Amino acid sequence: MKIKTEYPICFESLDYTAPIGAVNDDNSNPLYADEVESLFGRKISYLELGCAGATFIDLMVSKGHDAYGIDGTDHPLKVRRNAWEKYYDTRLFTCDLSKPFEILDAPKFDVVSAWEFMEHIPTDSLNFIMAKIYNMLDENGIVIFGISMAVTEHHLSVFPEKKWNEEIFSKLFIVNEYTLKNKYREDYIGDHKSFFTILKPKSGLTEIANDIIKEHGNKTFKKN
């Protein structure tokens, strides 16, 4: 996998200038990994957006899966987090995901996950990242989100669960098509006023997704 982008870090964001998540977040829940495996019963392709320290990607690779992660800041690389030392530029990448990018030489993913990531995206980029996820997923793939509704200076898109599900996710995805036996609120995403949702892509909407991506690409963005 490779990423083609003119925006390799989110230099305008507090997640770069004050990378609280990249400093503190490095969750790796083996029970969650086992349960995701059980949904497919085979080797899976997995992409984590906002992967921070990327210990979970390291775990998935150790279990034989084709796993990758992307984060908007290079802080974990600078402080030499173990997973980043092992997999930078092969399985772990930096990219400002709110701005145009292309993923090259990658499989269609069975699972795309984002734990407390979407609320960090500027509101006018939410449709774009959902369209990119839609195009990255296998037709039988799923998206797993943990969405924080906590109001902080790092969170640019804070909405009630109803708005996320009915106005943002439902454009391209079926909400809660699958369930996991455990929601992992307390031991995985923590008590951050978060909710957990699993989405399945609606069929036949590739053209709509491509139009959203094209429209976003016509915008003007500041470069570092």
Salt bridges, closest charged atoms under 4 A:
GLU6 OE1 - LYS223 NZ 2.56
GLU12 OE1 - LYS99 NZ 2.61
GLU12 OE2 - LYS222 NZ 3.98
ASP15 OD2 - HIS120 ND1 2.86
ASP26 OD2 - ARG81 NH1 3.45
ASP34 OD1 - LYS63 NZ 2.91
GLU37 OE1 - LYS63 NZ 3.16
GLU37 OE2 - HIS65 NE2 2.54
ASP58 OD1 - LYS86 NZ 2.89
ASP66 OD1 - ARG91 NH1 2.96
ASP74 OD1 - LYS78 NZ 3.52
GLU85 OE1 - ARG80 NH2 3.12
ASP89 OD2 - LYS2 NZ 3.90
ASP96 OD2 - LYS99 NZ 3.54
GLU102 OE1 - LYS132 NZ 3.78
ASP110 OD1 - ARG42 NH2 3.07
GLU116 OE1 - HIS192 ND1 2.67
GLU119 OE2 - HIS155 NE2 3.96
GLU166 OE2 - LYS162 NZ 2.83
